[in-house]
């Protein structure tokens, strides 16, 4: 769902985006950057899913999870 509006004097684009369990609202001055954000979400979601295939406990643990140095940055931030 896209909507447009003004924040102060700046015209902003607001778009809700969903990819599986990832649900975000992207706010940008340019449609170009909305697309950049979507591509980044797709990329990092793929890295996360690949990591979970090799380390399934990561998806379910509610405790701090120790990850290897070579884990994707998204995984390290979530651990």
C-alpha positions as a Markdown table, in Angstrom:
| # | Residue | x | y | z |
|---|---|---|---|---|
| 1 | Unk | 0.0 | 0.0 | 0.0 |
| 2 | Unk | 1.5 | 3.3 | -1.0 |
| 3 | Unk | 0.5 | 6.7 | 0.2 |
| 4 | Unk | 2.1 | 10.2 | -0.2 |
| 5 | Unk | 2.1 | 13.0 | 2.2 |
| 6 | Unk | 4.1 | 16.0 | 3.4 |
| 7 | Unk | 6.4 | 16.0 | 6.4 |
| 8 | Unk | 7.1 | 19.6 | 7.1 |
| 9 | Unk | 8.0 | 21.1 | 3.7 |
| 10 | Unk | 9.3 | 17.8 | 2.3 |
| 11 | Unk | 7.1 | 15.5 | 0.2 |
| 12 | Unk | 7.4 | 11.9 | 1.4 |
| 13 | Unk | 6.5 | 8.5 | 0.0 |
| 14 | Unk | 5.2 | 5.9 | 2.4 |
| 15 | Unk | 4.9 | 2.3 | 1.5 |
| 16 | Unk | 4.1 | -0.8 | 3.5 |
| 17 | Unk | 6.0 | -3.8 | 2.3 |
| 18 | Unk | 5.7 | -7.5 | 3.3 |
| 19 | Unk | 8.1 | -10.4 | 2.6 |
| 20 | Unk | 7.0 | -13.5 | 4.5 |
| 21 | Unk | 7.2 | -12.6 | 8.2 |
| 22 | Unk | 9.0 | -9.4 | 7.5 |
| 23 | Unk | 6.6 | -6.4 | 7.6 |
| 24 | Unk | 7.9 | -2.9 | 7.3 |
| 25 | Unk | 6.8 | 0.6 | 6.4 |
| 26 | Unk | 9.3 | 2.4 | 4.1 |
| 27 | Unk | 9.3 | 6.2 | 4.2 |
| 28 | Unk | 11.4 | 8.1 | 1.6 |
| 29 | Unk | 11.6 | 11.2 | -0.4 |
| 30 | Unk | 12.1 | 9.2 | -3.6 |
| 31 | Unk | 10.6 | 6.1 | -5.1 |
| 32 | Unk | 14.1 | 5.1 | -6.1 |
| 33 | Unk | 15.0 | 4.7 | -2.4 |
| 34 | Unk | 11.9 | 2.7 | -1.7 |
| 35 | Unk | 13.1 | 0.2 | -4.3 |
| 36 | Unk | 16.6 | 0.2 | -2.8 |
| 37 | Unk | 15.1 | -0.6 | 0.6 |
| 38 | Unk | 13.0 | -3.5 | -0.8 |
| 39 | Unk | 16.1 | -5.0 | -2.5 |
| 40 | Unk | 18.1 | -4.7 | 0.8 |
| 41 | Unk | 15.2 | -6.5 | 2.7 |
| 42 | Unk | 15.1 | -9.3 | 0.1 |
| 43 | Unk | 18.9 | -9.7 | 0.2 |
| 44 | Unk | 19.2 | -9.8 | 4.0 |
| 45 | Unk | 16.1 | -12.0 | 4.3 |
| 46 | Unk | 17.8 | -14.5 | 2.0 |
| 47 | Unk | 21.0 | -14.5 | 4.1 |
| 48 | Unk | 19.0 | -15.0 | 7.2 |
| 49 | Unk | 17.0 | -17.9 | 5.7 |
| 50 | Unk | 20.2 | -19.6 | 4.5 |
| 51 | Unk | 21.8 | -19.3 | 7.9 |
| 52 | Unk | 18.7 | -20.8 | 9.6 |
| 53 | Unk | 18.8 | -23.8 | 7.2 |
| 54 | Unk | 22.3 | -24.6 | 8.5 |
| 55 | Unk | 21.5 | -23.5 | 12.2 |
| 56 | Unk | 17.8 | -24.2 | 12.8 |
| 57 | Unk | 17.9 | -23.5 | 16.5 |
| 58 | Unk | 18.7 | -19.8 | 15.7 |
| 59 | Unk | 15.1 | -19.4 | 14.5 |
| 60 | Unk | 13.5 | -20.6 | 17.8 |
| 61 | Unk | 15.8 | -19.7 | 20.6 |
| 62 | Unk | 14.8 | -17.0 | 23.1 |
| 63 | Unk | 18.2 | -17.0 | 24.7 |
| 64 | Unk | 21.4 | -15.2 | 23.4 |
| 65 | Unk | 22.8 | -17.2 | 20.6 |
| 66 | Unk | 26.6 | -17.4 | 19.9 |
| 67 | Unk | 27.4 | -17.2 | 16.2 |
| 68 | Unk | 30.6 | -17.7 | 14.2 |
| 69 | Unk | 32.7 | -14.8 | 13.0 |
| 70 | Unk | 31.7 | -15.6 | 9.4 |
| 71 | Unk | 27.9 | -15.3 | 10.1 |
| 72 | Unk | 26.1 | -12.7 | 8.1 |
| 73 | Unk | 25.9 | -9.2 | 9.8 |
| 74 | Unk | 22.1 | -9.5 | 10.0 |
| 75 | Unk | 22.5 | -12.7 | 12.1 |
| 76 | Unk | 25.1 | -11.2 | 14.4 |
| 77 | Unk | 22.8 | -8.3 | 15.1 |
| 78 | Unk | 20.0 | -10.6 | 15.9 |
| 79 | Unk | 22.0 | -13.0 | 18.1 |
